[in-house]
Amino acid sequence: MIALLLAQTIAITGGTVHTVSGTPIEHATVLVKDGVIVAVGADVAVPAGARVIDARGKVVTPGLFNGGTQLGLTEISAVQSNNEGSLSDNEVAASFNVAAGINPASQLIPVTRVEGITTTLSAPDGGLISGQAVVIDLAGETVADMLVARSAAMVANIAAKGAGGGSRAGVIARLRRVLDDAREYQRRRGDYQRAQIQPLAAAAADLQALQPVLAGTLPLVIRADRNSDIQAALDLAAEYKLRLIIADGAEAWMLADRLAAAHVPVILSPLTNIPSYDALGARYGNAGLLARAGVRIALTVGGDGSHNSRLVRQEAGNAVSYGMAWDEALRAVTLTPAEIYGLGARYGSLEKGKVANIVVWSGDPFEFSTRVEAVLIRGQEIPLTSRQTELRERYRTLPPAY
């Protein structure tokens, strides 16, 4: 495991630095001290004794941020004992926080970080209100070492299947009743404790956990693909004044102007294009169309929320090939996810004072042939090894007996 100790001074020199918050800087230096970026520019002096990483001819970016995974929660999805991301048969689980279920020893974490991903949202799944998601850095021996935000978002699912089946109208009505009862609980807490109130739609702990959502201090991520489901989520957010984030969003491009006007970001996989009953309008150009309309986009990987988290840069490259601007795609896997989860002041770009999560690439990070040359997490250089690389080295050359 990687212990996050106070890092030495590190200078990454000579590369093309994509700060994300500004224009690229050629032949630049990124100076890191004690886990924080202290200087970025073409004229930064390298102090004596600093560890120098030569990035000449290479590309330097912030560490990638995958904004929608179950990394650290699911090791083998087909084995129930390996799934820590949901509460069985619990339709409303707002008080459920996945932090305690994160496994720092997960073999999928090093597999992901050697591909340049340094930070992820790890989210619960299942039910109508799945629970609270956390943001983690992909290094550390304990959950406390890894945690960036213990409660980054509340997660809900309004698709009929995701909420236990039944009518879509019934699902929205159920969610509205839970939110109404959370308000009622807050107003009449004393009556609730004296059992002088009608039965409410969820347990007290869950109604209490929804208070930051109703106050607008905690975003509500609603998973929805269908155009009509996304419209229902937007209507709900307007009614209750919620900080809404749409996840999945296969048909979100159809509502690009409305999403932009409402300042609602979307977390999506650009490679979701196979039509389904919930997403007949799925298309490769989804991310590009939304970005051009002014919608903030964060990219993730469709399907398995753990094993394929490492592929987010390929998703970004495909988004570019289908109309998303290169700079927008880089922002969608760095600064935008940091911003929508309230971490933009510390994460997502290469600026003085920000956490030193940095990747050095052999070339364009969205090109398939590009290699990761170095990864820093909180200013600590991370070995580019994983179970996969160790197995590759072990079996690269067969012993003489073979």
N, C-alpha and C positions, 0 to 999 in steps of 0.2 A: 504493500500500500504506500501511498504518497502522503507523508506528513507535511502539513503546511507550516513550515518554520519561517521565521523572519528571513527573507531572501537577501542575498548579497546585491550589490550594485551591478546591474547588467546594462550594457549598451548594445543595441541592435543597430548596426551601422551600414550605410551605403545602399540600402534598398529603396524601392519605390513604395512609399508609405501612403496607404489609403486610410486617412483618418476617419472617414465617413461623415464627420461633422463639417468637413471642409474639402478643399480640392486636394488631389494627390500631390505629394511632395517627392521629387526625384532626389536620389542620392542623399537621403535623409537619415537621421539618427533618432531612435526612440530610447530615451534614458529612463531606467527603472531603478527605484531604490525602495527597499523595505516593502515590496509588494505593490507600490503605487507608481504611476507614470509621473516623472518629475519634469520632463522636457521632451518636446518633439519639434524637429526642424532640420534644415540643411546646414545650420551653423552651430549645432550643439556640441560643446566641448566634452570629450570623454575623460572623466576623472581617472587619475592614476589608480591602478589596482582593480579597476572594474573588469568584470568578465565581459568579453567582446564576442558577439555573434555576428559574423560577417554575412551580410545580406546583399552584397553586390550582385546585380543581375537578377535579384529575386523580388518578390512582392510581400509586403508586410501589411497585415490587416488586424483589426480586433479579433479576438476569439469568436467563433460563431456561436450563436444563441438559438437553439431549437425551441420554438415557443409552444410546442404541444406534444409531450411524450409521456410515457410511463416508466422512464428510465430509473432504475433502482427499485422499482416496485414489482416488475414482472420479469422473471428470468426465463421461464418456459411457460408460454401462455396456456398450453394444453394441460399443464399440471396445476391443479387448483392450489396446492400448498405453496406454489411459487408466485401466486398472485396476491399482492398486498394492496391493490388499488381500489377495492370496492368492499362494501358491507353487504353480505348476502341478504336478499329479500327485504331490503330497507329502502323504501321509495323516497323518503326524505331523510337525508343524512347530512344536513348542513353543518353539524358540529364535528363531523368526521374529518380529521386532518391527517393526510398521508405521511406526515413527517416521520413519525415513529416507525413506519414500515419501510423507509428507505434502507437499502442494503449497501453500505459503502464498499463491501467486498464483491459486489456484482461483477461478474466477468464481462458484462456488456459495457461497463463504464470505460475501461481502458480501450476497448475496441472502438468506442465512439470518440474518445478524445484524441486518439492518434490520427483521426480524420479531420482535426481542426475544430471540433466542437468543444467548447470549454464550459458552457452554461446551458442548462435546460430548465424548462418548466416540467415538473412531474405531477401529473394530474390524476385524480380519481375518475372512476367510470361507473356506469350503472345507475339505475333508478331515475327518478325525476330530478332530484337535487342530489348530485353525487358526493359533494363535499368540497373541501378546501385543497387547492393545489399549492405546491411549494416551488420555489426556484432554488436550484442547487448549482454550485460549481463542481466540476467533475474531478475533484481531488480532495483527499482528506481521509483520515482513518476512522472518523466518527461522523454521525449525522450532524452534530454541532459544528464540526470542521467544515462541512460541505454547504450548510444552509446559507443562503443569501436572503431569502424572504420566507418566513415560516407560514404566512398566509398571504399568498400573492393574488388569489382569485377564488371566487366561488364558482363551481361548475354545475351546469344543469343541462338537461337534454329534453327537448320538446318534441322530437320525432316520436310517433306513436310506439314504435318498436322499442326505442330506448327508454321510454317511460313505463314499460311494462305492458304495452299493448293497449288496444281500445281506440276510441275516436280522438283525432287531433284536437277537436274542439273541447273534448273532455279533459285532455292533458293541459291545455291552456287554462281552462276553468280551475283545475286542481292547483296549478301553480299560482294563479291569482288568489285563490283562497288561502294558500300557505302564506303569501306575502301579506294579505289582509290580516290574517291571524297573528303574524309577527308584529304588525303595527299595534293590533289590539293588545297583545301580550305586553308590549312596551308601555302602553298607556295605562293598563290595569294590572300591573304586576302584583300589587297587593291583593287585589281581588282573586287573582289566579292562585296565590299562595294560600288564601283562605277558602279556596274551592267555591268562590262566589261568582263564577264565570262559566259560560257554556263551554262544552268540550271544544278544544282547538285542533287544528289540522295537523299538528306535529308536536313532538315532545318539547318541553321547555328549553332544553339545551339547544335544540335545533332552531327554535324561534329566536333565542338569544343570539345564536351565531349569525343569523340573517340581519341583525341590526346594522352592521357596517355596510351591508349591501343596500339597505333602504336609505342609509345616510349618505350614500354616494362615495364613501371612502374606500370601499372594496369593490373591484369590478366583478360583474357577473358574466361568465363565459357561457353562452348558450350554444350548444351543438345543434346545427340545423343545416340541411342541404337544400331542401325544396324552397323555391321562391316564396310560396305562401307561408311556410314556416318562418322564414327570415322576416317577412312582413309582420307576422304575429309577434315575433320577438321585438321588432322595432316599435310596434304599437305598445307593447307591454313596458318597454324601457321608457317611452315617452310618458306613459300614464303614471309610472312610479318614480320617474326621474332617476333611473338607474344608469350606472356606467357600464354600458353593454359592450361586449366583445363577441362577435360571431366566430364560431369555430366550424371547420369543415367547409361550409359555404359553397357547395358545388355549383349552385345556380345564383350565387351572389352577384355575378356580372350583370344579371338582369335588373338589379336594383342599385347599380353603381352610383347613380346620382343621389338617390335617397340616402344611401349609406354615407356618402361624402358629406351631404348636408347635415346629417345627424352626428357627424364626427365619430362614427362607429368603425373601429378597425376590424379586420378579418384575418383569421389564422387559417391557412389553407395549404393543401398539397397541389402544386401545379400539374402533377401527373394524374390527377383525378379526371378522367375523361370518358369512362365507360358509363353509358346511360343506365339508370335503374329506375324503379318506380318512384323513388324519392328524389331522383336527380336526372330527369330526361334531358335537361339542358346542360349537363356536364360538358366542359370543353377545355382544351389545353390553354386557350387564351385568357382564361379567367383572371389570373394574376395581373397580366398586362392591362386588360380592360379596366380593372378596378383601380390600378395604380394611375393610369392616365386620367381617370375621373377624379383623382384626388383622395382616394380611400387609402388609409394606412394599412399596409400588408405585412404580416409576419408569415414566414414560410415554415412548414414542417413536412413530415413524411407521412403519406397515407398508409393505412393498414396497420401493421404491427407497431405499437407505440414504443417498443424497446429495441428490438434487434436491428431495425432499420433506421434508427435515429441518426446514425453516422452518415446517412446518404443525403442529408439536407443540402449540401453544396451541389450535388447533382440535380436535385430538385430546382435549386436556384438557377443553375445553368440551363435547364430546360425551360424555365420561365422566361429567361432571356431569349432563347431561340423562338419562343412563341409571343414575342412582343413586349416583354418587360425590359425597361432600360437597365443596363448593367449596373449602374450606380444604385438604382432603386432596388435591384435584387440583392446587392451587398447590404444595403440598409435593412432589407427585410429579414436578414439572418444575423443582424448585429444590433443596431441602434433601435429600430422600431420595436422588436419584442421587449427590449429593456424599457422603453418608454411606456408601452401599454401596460406593463406590470409595475409601473412606478419606480423604475430603477435607472432611468435615463441619466440622472446626475452622477451615477457611479459606474455604469456599465455601457457598453455598446459602441464606443468610439475611442480613438487614440488621442486623448487630451490630457493636459497637465491636471493632476489630482484624481484621475480615474483609476480604478482597479486595473492592474497590469495583467489582463488576459489578452494574450497576443499570439498570433501565428505567423510564422515565416513560411512562404510557399515557394516552390521552384518556379512557378509561373502564375498564370491566371488561375485563381482558385476554382473557377467554374469549368475549367477544361478537365476532361476525364483523365488525361495523362499527367496532370500536375501532382507533385508529391508534397507532403508536409515535411518541412525541413526542421522546424523547431516549434514547440508549444510552451508557452508560459501561462501558468494559472496563479493568480495573485503574486506574480513576480517570481514564482518558483519554476525553474525549467523542468519539464516533465519528460521522463524517458519515453521514447517512441516505441514502446513494447506493449504487447497484449498477448493473450493466450494464442491468438491466431498467428502472430509473428513468431512466437516461441515454437509453435508446432511446425511452422514453415521452416525455421532454421533446423529443427530437430530432424526433419525428414527430407531436407534439401539434398543431402547425399546419403545414400543407403550404405549400411555397413558392408564390409567385404563379403560376409556370408551370403549376401543377396546377389 
